[in-house]
Amino acid sequence: MLSQENRLHRSSDFRRVVRTGVKVTCGHVVVYAARQDNDKELAASVTGSHPHSATSENPPRVGLIVSKAVGNAVARHQLSRRLRHTCRELLPTIPNNVDIVIRALPGSQFVPSACLEKWLTEAFRRLATKPALRAPQPPEPPAKG
C-alpha cells in the first residue's frame, strides 16, 4: 500500500499530470509524469511529519486510472492492488517533486505481476531521461571579468 504522502488525491492533480505531463507507453500501461507545482496547496497536502516537508523537496506521488474498460469491479480492484504494490517497490527510483499517473489499458488485468513490474520499471527508466522531469538547476552567477 502506498502511504498518504505518496498518493495523488485531487482530480485537479490527475488532470494536470495527464494534460501537461510527459507520456510513456509500455505494454498495457501508459505512464504520465509531471513536475509538482510547488505551491501552498501542495505543501498543505503533504503531511508535516514527512522528512521532505521541511525543505522544498516533496515526495513523489502516484495515482492510478483503471477504467471500466479494463473489466468488472473485481478485476479493476485486483489490478489496482497489484499496481500499487509494484509502485511501492519502485518508489525509491522516482525522483522527488514528481507526480505520476498510471493508466491501465484493457487487457492489463490478464498480465502477470512480474510483467507489470517490468513495464513500470522500463517506463520509469524512460521517464528519467526526459528533460522536463529533471530538477531545475539554479542559475549560474555571471562571470566576473
FENDANOR-V217248 format. One record per pair of residues at least 4 apart in sequence whose C-alpha atoms are under 7 Angstrom apart, sorted by the first residue. I is the first residue (numbers start at 1). GAP is how many residues later the second one is. Records with the same first field share a line. If there is no record, write none. Layout:
I=GAP, GAP
This chain:
1=83, 84, 87
2=4, 5, 82, 86
3=4
5=41, 42, 54, 56
6=53, 54, 55, 56
7=54, 55, 56
8=5, 53, 54, 55
10=4
11=4
12=4
13=4
14=4, 87
15=4
16=4
17=4, 15, 16, 17, 82, 84
18=14
20=14
21=11, 12, 13
22=10, 11, 12
23=7, 8, 9, 10
24=6, 7, 8, 99
25=4, 5, 6, 98
26=4, 93, 97
27=92
28=76, 77, 79, 80
29=73, 74, 75, 76
30=72, 73, 74
31=69, 70, 71, 72, 92
32=68, 69, 70
33=65, 66, 67, 68
34=64, 65, 66, 99
35=62, 63, 64, 98
36=61, 62, 63
37=5
38=4
39=4
40=4
41=4
42=4
46=7
48=5
52=5, 6, 7
53=4, 5
57=39, 40
58=38, 39
59=37, 38
60=34, 35, 36, 37, 38, 39
61=37, 38, 39
62=37, 38, 39
63=37, 38, 39
64=37, 38, 39
65=37, 38, 39
66=4, 10, 37, 38
68=4
69=37
70=6, 35, 36, 37, 39
71=4, 5
72=4
73=4
74=4
75=4, 34
76=4
77=4
78=4
79=4, 30
80=4
81=4
82=4, 31
83=4
84=4
85=4
86=4, 31
87=4
104=4
111=4, 5
112=4
113=4
114=4
115=4
116=4
117=4
118=4
119=4
120=4
121=4
122=4
123=4
124=4
128=5
